[in-house]
Amino acid sequence: TDERPDVVCVFGADHIYRMDPRQMVDHHRETGAGVTVAAIPVTIDEAREFGVIESDADGRIIAFHEKVADPPTMPGDESRCLASMGNYVFKTRTLIDIVTPTGNDDEHTDVGRDVIPALTAQGVAHWYDFSTNVVPGQDDREKGYWRDVGTIDAYYDANMDLLSPVPVFNLYNDDWQVFTAHESLPP
């Protein structure tokens, strides 16, 4: 309440990707959505492992399906589905209203399980196509790279992506650097 931001960004912490979030915020503002969910196009087989967004042709989210056997495909592309990345941009007022119980409604505490489905039901949820995000210095091979590292196998696979002779995710992009912090601690 002190800062009074017009948008609030909520991003998952167990993912590896490179993104310019300003582009997602701009898209959010252009659509006038209450919430915008970042999504990445994936194959139907891959989609069975993720939460999948069902949307109309205008980018409005109609429904959210969690790890279903027969996921809905993208509008205009019957071969791919929209996997939710767990990144969200909210209008501040929309977020405050949905997470503040009034005593006459359900309590919405989990973003993926409660908040997004409630805002979808209200018709104010849209999606952002992560594959359109432009990052300086990124080549075509890395464009759209995203890994959820919530399991040991996925964490291992992401590490192997970084260790390959020509990494799929390039940590050495001079135009969009990844920095680390090394803290010297006693033994």
Contacts in CASP RR format, 6 or more apart in sequence:
PFRMAT RR
TARGET T0000
AUTHOR 0000-0000-0000
METHOD contacts of the structure
MODEL  1
TDERPDVVCVFGADHIYRMDPRQMVDHHRETGAGVTVAAIPVTIDEAREF
GVIESDADGRIIAFHEKVADPPTMPGDESRCLASMGNYVFKTRTLIDIVT
PTGNDDEHTDVGRDVIPALTAQGVAHWYDFSTNVVPGQDDREKGYWRDVG
TIDAYYDANMDLLSPVPVFNLYNDDWQVFTAHESLPP
4 92 0 8 1.000
5 92 0 8 1.000
6 91 0 8 1.000
6 92 0 8 1.000
7 25 0 8 1.000
7 28 0 8 1.000
7 29 0 8 1.000
7 89 0 8 1.000
7 90 0 8 1.000
7 91 0 8 1.000
7 92 0 8 1.000
8 89 0 8 1.000
8 90 0 8 1.000
8 92 0 8 1.000
8 95 0 8 1.000
9 21 0 8 1.000
9 24 0 8 1.000
9 25 0 8 1.000
9 87 0 8 1.000
9 88 0 8 1.000
9 89 0 8 1.000
9 90 0 8 1.000
10 87 0 8 1.000
10 88 0 8 1.000
10 89 0 8 1.000
10 90 0 8 1.000
10 111 0 8 1.000
11 21 0 8 1.000
11 86 0 8 1.000
11 87 0 8 1.000
11 88 0 8 1.000
12 86 0 8 1.000
12 87 0 8 1.000
14 148 0 8 1.000
14 149 0 8 1.000
14 150 0 8 1.000
15 85 0 8 1.000
15 86 0 8 1.000
15 87 0 8 1.000
15 146 0 8 1.000
15 147 0 8 1.000
15 148 0 8 1.000
15 149 0 8 1.000
16 145 0 8 1.000
16 146 0 8 1.000
16 147 0 8 1.000
16 149 0 8 1.000
16 158 0 8 1.000
16 169 0 8 1.000
17 85 0 8 1.000
17 130 0 8 1.000
17 144 0 8 1.000
17 145 0 8 1.000
17 146 0 8 1.000
17 147 0 8 1.000
17 169 0 8 1.000
18 135 0 8 1.000
18 138 0 8 1.000
18 142 0 8 1.000
18 145 0 8 1.000
18 169 0 8 1.000
18 173 0 8 1.000
18 176 0 8 1.000
18 178 0 8 1.000
19 38 0 8 1.000
19 87 0 8 1.000
19 130 0 8 1.000
19 133 0 8 1.000
19 135 0 8 1.000
20 133 0 8 1.000
20 134 0 8 1.000
20 135 0 8 1.000
20 176 0 8 1.000
21 87 0 8 1.000
21 89 0 8 1.000
23 132 0 8 1.000
23 133 0 8 1.000
23 134 0 8 1.000
24 36 0 8 1.000
24 38 0 8 1.000
24 87 0 8 1.000
24 89 0 8 1.000
24 128 0 8 1.000
24 133 0 8 1.000
25 89 0 8 1.000
27 36 0 8 1.000
27 128 0 8 1.000
28 34 0 8 1.000
28 36 0 8 1.000
28 89 0 8 1.000
28 91 0 8 1.000
28 126 0 8 1.000
28 128 0 8 1.000
31 59 0 8 1.000
31 126 0 8 1.000
32 91 0 8 1.000
32 126 0 8 1.000
33 91 0 8 1.000
33 124 0 8 1.000
33 125 0 8 1.000
33 126 0 8 1.000
34 90 0 8 1.000
34 91 0 8 1.000
34 94 0 8 1.000
34 119 0 8 1.000
34 124 0 8 1.000
34 125 0 8 1.000
34 126 0 8 1.000
35 88 0 8 1.000
35 89 0 8 1.000
35 90 0 8 1.000
35 91 0 8 1.000
35 94 0 8 1.000
35 95 0 8 1.000
35 115 0 8 1.000
35 116 0 8 1.000
35 119 0 8 1.000
35 124 0 8 1.000
35 125 0 8 1.000
35 126 0 8 1.000
36 88 0 8 1.000
36 89 0 8 1.000
36 125 0 8 1.000
36 126 0 8 1.000
36 127 0 8 1.000
36 128 0 8 1.000
37 53 0 8 1.000
37 61 0 8 1.000
37 84 0 8 1.000
37 85 0 8 1.000
37 86 0 8 1.000
37 87 0 8 1.000
37 88 0 8 1.000
37 116 0 8 1.000
37 125 0 8 1.000
37 126 0 8 1.000
37 127 0 8 1.000
37 128 0 8 1.000
38 84 0 8 1.000
38 85 0 8 1.000
38 86 0 8 1.000
38 87 0 8 1.000
38 88 0 8 1.000
38 127 0 8 1.000
38 128 0 8 1.000
38 130 0 8 1.000
39 53 0 8 1.000
39 82 0 8 1.000
39 83 0 8 1.000
39 84 0 8 1.000
39 85 0 8 1.000
39 127 0 8 1.000
39 128 0 8 1.000
39 129 0 8 1.000
39 130 0 8 1.000
40 82 0 8 1.000
40 83 0 8 1.000
40 85 0 8 1.000
40 129 0 8 1.000
40 130 0 8 1.000
40 131 0 8 1.000
40 144 0 8 1.000
40 146 0 8 1.000
41 74 0 8 1.000
41 77 0 8 1.000
41 80 0 8 1.000
41 81 0 8 1.000
41 82 0 8 1.000
41 83 0 8 1.000
41 129 0 8 1.000
41 131 0 8 1.000
42 50 0 8 1.000
42 80 0 8 1.000
42 81 0 8 1.000
42 82 0 8 1.000
42 83 0 8 1.000
43 79 0 8 1.000
43 80 0 8 1.000
43 81 0 8 1.000
44 71 0 8 1.000
44 73 0 8 1.000
44 79 0 8 1.000
44 80 0 8 1.000
44 81 0 8 1.000
46 81 0 8 1.000
46 83 0 8 1.000
47 71 0 8 1.000
47 80 0 8 1.000
47 81 0 8 1.000
47 83 0 8 1.000
48 67 0 8 1.000
48 68 0 8 1.000
48 69 0 8 1.000
48 71 0 8 1.000
49 67 0 8 1.000
50 67 0 8 1.000
50 83 0 8 1.000
50 84 0 8 1.000
50 148 0 8 1.000
51 64 0 8 1.000
51 65 0 8 1.000
51 66 0 8 1.000
51 67 0 8 1.000
51 71 0 8 1.000
51 83 0 8 1.000
51 84 0 8 1.000
52 64 0 8 1.000
52 65 0 8 1.000
52 66 0 8 1.000
52 68 0 8 1.000
52 71 0 8 1.000
52 72 0 8 1.000
52 81 0 8 1.000
52 82 0 8 1.000
52 83 0 8 1.000
52 84 0 8 1.000
53 61 0 8 1.000
53 63 0 8 1.000
53 64 0 8 1.000
53 82 0 8 1.000
53 83 0 8 1.000
53 84 0 8 1.000
53 127 0 8 1.000
54 61 0 8 1.000
54 62 0 8 1.000
54 63 0 8 1.000
54 64 0 8 1.000
54 65 0 8 1.000
54 72 0 8 1.000
54 82 0 8 1.000
55 61 0 8 1.000
55 62 0 8 1.000
55 74 0 8 1.000
55 75 0 8 1.000
55 82 0 8 1.000
55 126 0 8 1.000
55 127 0 8 1.000
56 62 0 8 1.000
56 75 0 8 1.000
57 75 0 8 1.000
57 76 0 8 1.000
59 75 0 8 1.000
59 126 0 8 1.000
59 127 0 8 1.000
60 123 0 8 1.000
60 125 0 8 1.000
60 126 0 8 1.000
61 116 0 8 1.000
61 120 0 8 1.000
61 123 0 8 1.000
61 125 0 8 1.000
61 126 0 8 1.000
61 127 0 8 1.000
62 120 0 8 1.000
63 72 0 8 1.000
63 120 0 8 1.000
64 84 0 8 1.000
64 112 0 8 1.000
64 116 0 8 1.000
64 117 0 8 1.000
64 120 0 8 1.000
65 71 0 8 1.000
65 72 0 8 1.000
71 81 0 8 1.000
72 81 0 8 1.000
73 79 0 8 1.000
73 80 0 8 1.000
73 81 0 8 1.000
74 80 0 8 1.000
74 81 0 8 1.000
74 82 0 8 1.000
82 127 0 8 1.000
84 112 0 8 1.000
84 116 0 8 1.000
85 130 0 8 1.000
85 146 0 8 1.000
86 111 0 8 1.000
86 112 0 8 1.000
87 130 0 8 1.000
88 111 0 8 1.000
88 116 0 8 1.000
89 128 0 8 1.000
94 119 0 8 1.000
94 124 0 8 1.000
95 115 0 8 1.000
98 108 0 8 1.000
98 115 0 8 1.000
98 118 0 8 1.000
98 119 0 8 1.000
99 108 0 8 1.000
99 109 0 8 1.000
99 115 0 8 1.000
101 107 0 8 1.000
101 108 0 8 1.000
106 114 0 8 1.000
106 118 0 8 1.000
107 114 0 8 1.000
108 114 0 8 1.000
108 115 0 8 1.000
108 118 0 8 1.000
116 125 0 8 1.000
119 125 0 8 1.000
130 144 0 8 1.000
130 146 0 8 1.000
131 143 0 8 1.000
131 144 0 8 1.000
133 144 0 8 1.000
135 143 0 8 1.000
135 173 0 8 1.000
135 175 0 8 1.000
135 176 0 8 1.000
136 173 0 8 1.000
136 175 0 8 1.000
136 176 0 8 1.000
137 173 0 8 1.000
137 174 0 8 1.000
137 175 0 8 1.000
137 176 0 8 1.000
138 170 0 8 1.000
138 173 0 8 1.000
138 175 0 8 1.000
138 176 0 8 1.000
139 170 0 8 1.000
141 166 0 8 1.000
141 168 0 8 1.000
142 168 0 8 1.000
142 169 0 8 1.000
142 170 0 8 1.000
145 161 0 8 1.000
145 168 0 8 1.000
145 169 0 8 1.000
147 154 0 8 1.000
147 157 0 8 1.000
147 158 0 8 1.000
147 161 0 8 1.000
147 169 0 8 1.000
148 154 0 8 1.000
149 155 0 8 1.000
149 158 0 8 1.000
158 169 0 8 1.000
161 167 0 8 1.000
161 168 0 8 1.000
161 169 0 8 1.000
162 169 0 8 1.000
162 171 0 8 1.000
171 178 0 8 1.000
END
